[in-house]
Amino acid sequence: MRVTTWNLDHPIQNTKRFDSIRDYLLHLDADVLILTEANAALHLPGYTAVFSEESPYLRRGRNMDPPNRYHQVGIYAKGELRKLPEIHDINEVAAEVDGLRVYGCVFTIKDRWATWSDKTYRDRVQEQCAVIRQLAGSDFLLAGDFNFRGTGSYNRVGAKRVRELAVATGLAWPTEREDRSVQHLLHSPDLQLRYSIDDPVTLSDHPVVWGTLAL
């Protein structure tokens, strides 16, 4: 199974970047896509999709005309996709895909600019790690934008909490020391994952992290 996680930086429909992202994703031909800073207007033929709650973190001037609808996380899949209803939040979404449980998330830093929120990055990490502890088990994949790099000093509290999470749950963390991206992949120990990084620099300010998952 080919899996991909990528921060799209909220592409806007009817722009060249939006169309190029769509074409690039179709070219990747992944079985499961965990896309962060997504737009529900992005339709990929052959895929179904589920999303986190609509994002309240919106910059001034962003095109809000339908069908543009922005979400922190979206999961796209070629196989049978069922959203897990117990996960309903602006920064996370979970689904079952052909027997694999997939959790996509953003450990967001955007609360610092949101006048309506008193949350911190540390708060968001703790909230989502608590959810992951409940979900973790066999046939489980976790992916998303954690807002820290493998060995960097930025947001080290996130790295510490995810390391504690991995120890407590037994989750494998192949991207733990990855310095090229703030996007990460973790999986249950009954699975095997080999990952690579692609960098289509004109499409997003984040590289693509993709891998092959052996069930």
C-alpha positions as CSV (number, residue, x, y, z in Angstrom):
1,M,0.0,0.0,0.0
2,R,1.4,3.4,-1.0
3,V,0.8,6.2,1.5
4,T,1.5,9.9,1.2
5,T,1.3,12.8,3.6
6,W,1.7,16.4,2.4
7,N,0.9,19.9,3.6
8,L,-0.8,21.6,0.6
9,D,-0.9,25.1,2.1
10,H,-4.6,25.5,1.3
11,P,-4.6,25.6,-2.5
12,I,-7.4,27.8,-4.1
13,Q,-9.6,26.4,-6.8
14,N,-9.2,27.8,-10.4
15,T,-5.5,28.6,-9.8
16,K,-2.5,27.1,-11.6
17,R,-1.1,25.8,-8.3
18,F,-4.4,24.1,-7.4
19,D,-4.5,22.3,-10.8
20,S,-0.8,21.4,-10.5
21,I,-1.3,19.9,-7.1
22,R,-4.2,17.8,-8.3
23,D,-2.1,16.5,-11.3
24,Y,0.9,15.8,-9.0
25,L,-1.2,13.8,-6.5
26,L,-2.8,11.8,-9.3
27,H,0.7,11.1,-10.7
28,L,1.8,9.8,-7.3
29,D,-1.0,7.2,-7.5
30,A,-1.0,6.6,-3.7
31,D,-3.6,4.3,-2.1
32,V,-4.0,6.6,0.9
33,L,-3.3,10.4,1.0
34,I,-3.2,12.2,4.4
35,L,-3.3,15.9,3.3
36,T,-2.9,18.8,5.7
37,E,-4.0,22.4,5.1
38,A,-6.4,20.9,2.5
39,N,-9.3,22.3,0.4
40,A,-12.4,20.1,0.0
41,A,-12.8,21.5,-3.5
42,L,-9.9,19.3,-4.5
43,H,-11.5,16.3,-6.1
44,L,-9.3,13.4,-7.2
45,P,-10.9,10.9,-9.6
46,G,-10.9,7.4,-8.2
47,Y,-10.7,8.6,-4.6
48,T,-13.2,9.3,-1.8
49,A,-12.3,11.7,1.0
50,V,-13.1,12.7,4.6
51,F,-12.1,15.8,6.4
52,S,-11.6,17.3,9.8
53,E,-14.0,20.1,10.9
54,E,-13.9,23.2,8.7
55,S,-10.9,25.3,9.6
56,P,-11.3,28.5,11.6
57,Y,-7.7,29.4,10.9
58,L,-8.1,31.5,7.8
59,R,-5.9,34.3,6.5
60,R,-7.4,37.6,5.4
61,G,-7.9,37.7,1.6
62,R,-8.3,34.0,1.2
63,N,-10.9,33.1,-1.5
64,M,-13.9,31.8,0.4
65,D,-16.2,31.4,-2.6
66,P,-17.7,27.9,-2.9
67,P,-16.7,25.3,-3.6
68,N,-13.5,26.3,-1.7
69,R,-13.8,24.9,1.8
70,Y,-10.7,24.7,3.9
71,H,-9.7,22.0,6.4
72,Q,-6.7,21.3,8.5
73,V,-6.7,17.6,7.5
74,G,-8.2,15.4,4.8
75,I,-7.8,11.7,4.1
76,Y,-8.3,10.5,0.6
77,A,-8.4,6.8,-0.3
78,K,-8.9,4.6,-3.3
79,G,-10.3,1.7,-1.2
80,E,-13.4,1.6,1.0
81,L,-13.2,4.6,3.3
82,R,-15.2,5.0,6.5
83,K,-14.8,8.0,8.8
84,L,-14.5,7.2,12.5
85,P,-17.3,9.4,14.0
86,E,-15.8,9.6,17.5
87,I,-13.0,11.8,16.1
88,H,-14.4,15.2,15.3
89,D,-12.1,18.2,15.7
90,I,-10.6,21.0,13.6
91,N,-7.1,19.5,13.7
92,E,-7.7,15.8,13.3
93,V,-9.6,13.2,11.4
94,A,-9.6,9.4,11.4
95,A,-10.9,6.7,9.1
96,E,-10.7,3.0,8.2
97,V,-9.4,2.1,4.8
98,D,-9.6,-1.5,3.8
99,G,-9.0,-2.6,7.4
100,L,-6.3,0.0,8.1
101,R,-7.1,2.6,10.7
102,V,-5.7,6.0,9.6
103,Y,-5.3,9.1,11.8
104,G,-4.3,12.4,10.2
105,C,-3.5,15.5,12.3
106,V,-1.8,18.8,12.6
107,F,-0.1,19.8,15.8
108,T,-1.0,23.4,15.0
109,I,0.8,26.6,15.9
110,K,-2.0,28.8,14.5
111,D,-3.7,29.4,17.8
112,R,-1.1,32.1,18.6
113,W,-2.7,34.2,15.8
114,A,-6.4,33.3,16.6
115,T,-8.0,35.9,18.9
116,W,-10.7,33.4,19.7
117,S,-8.3,30.8,21.1
118,D,-6.3,30.6,24.3
119,K,-4.7,27.3,23.3
120,T,-0.9,26.8,22.9
121,Y,1.1,24.4,20.8
122,R,1.8,22.4,23.9
123,D,-2.0,22.2,24.6
124,R,-2.7,20.9,21.0
125,V,0.1,18.3,21.2
126,Q,-1.2,17.0,24.5
127,E,-4.8,16.8,23.3
128,Q,-3.9,14.9,20.2
129,C,-1.5,12.6,21.8
130,A,-4.3,11.6,24.2
131,V,-6.5,10.7,21.3
132,I,-3.7,8.7,19.6
133,R,-3.1,6.7,22.8
134,Q,-6.8,5.6,22.6
135,L,-6.6,4.7,18.9
136,A,-3.3,3.0,18.8
137,G,-3.3,-0.7,18.2
138,S,-2.8,-3.1,15.3
139,D,-3.2,-2.0,11.7
140,F,-2.8,1.7,12.6
141,L,-1.1,4.5,10.7
142,L,-0.6,8.1,12.0
143,A,0.5,10.9,9.7
144,G,0.5,14.7,9.5
145,D,2.2,18.0,10.2
146,F,3.8,18.0,13.6
147,N,5.5,21.4,13.3
148,F,8.9,20.1,14.4
149,R,11.8,18.6,12.5
150,G,13.7,15.5,13.7
151,T,16.7,17.0,15.5
152,G,15.9,20.7,15.5
153,S,15.2,22.9,18.5
154,Y,11.9,24.4,17.3
155,N,8.9,23.1,19.2
156,R,10.9,20.4,20.9
157,V,8.0,19.8,23.3
158,G,6.2,18.2,20.4
159,A,9.1,15.8,19.7
160,K,9.4,14.9,23.4
161,R,5.6,14.1,23.6
162,V,5.6,12.0,20.5
163,R,8.7,10.1,21.7
164,E,6.8,9.4,25.0
165,L,3.8,8.4,23.0
166,A,5.8,6.0,20.8
167,V,7.3,4.3,23.9
168,A,4.0,4.0,25.7
169,T,2.1,2.6,22.7
170,G,4.8,0.7,20.8
171,L,4.3,2.8,17.7
172,A,7.2,2.8,15.2
173,W,8.4,6.2,14.2
174,P,10.5,6.0,11.1
175,T,10.7,9.8,10.5
176,E,11.8,10.6,14.1
177,R,15.2,12.0,13.0
178,E,14.1,13.4,9.7
179,D,15.4,17.0,9.3
180,R,13.9,17.7,5.8
181,S,10.3,17.9,6.9
182,V,8.0,18.7,9.8
183,Q,5.6,16.0,8.5
184,H,5.8,12.6,10.2
185,L,4.7,9.0,9.9
186,L,4.1,6.6,12.7
187,H,2.7,3.1,12.5
188,S,1.8,0.1,14.6
189,P,4.6,-2.5,15.0
190,D,2.7,-5.2,13.0
191,L,3.2,-3.0,9.9
192,Q,6.4,-2.2,7.9
193,L,7.0,1.2,6.3
194,R,9.8,2.5,4.0
195,Y,9.5,6.2,3.2
196,S,11.0,8.8,0.8
197,I,10.8,12.5,0.4
198,D,10.0,14.4,-2.7
199,D,10.2,18.2,-3.0
200,P,8.0,19.8,-5.7
201,V,9.1,23.3,-4.6
202,T,6.8,25.3,-6.8
203,L,3.6,23.7,-5.3
204,S,3.9,24.0,-1.5
205,D,6.4,25.2,1.1
206,H,6.5,21.6,2.4
207,P,8.0,18.5,0.7
208,V,6.0,15.3,0.1
209,V,6.6,12.4,2.4
210,W,5.5,9.1,0.9
211,G,6.1,5.5,1.6
212,T,5.2,1.9,1.0
213,L,3.3,0.2,3.8
214,A,3.4,-3.6,4.2
215,L,0.2,-4.9,5.9
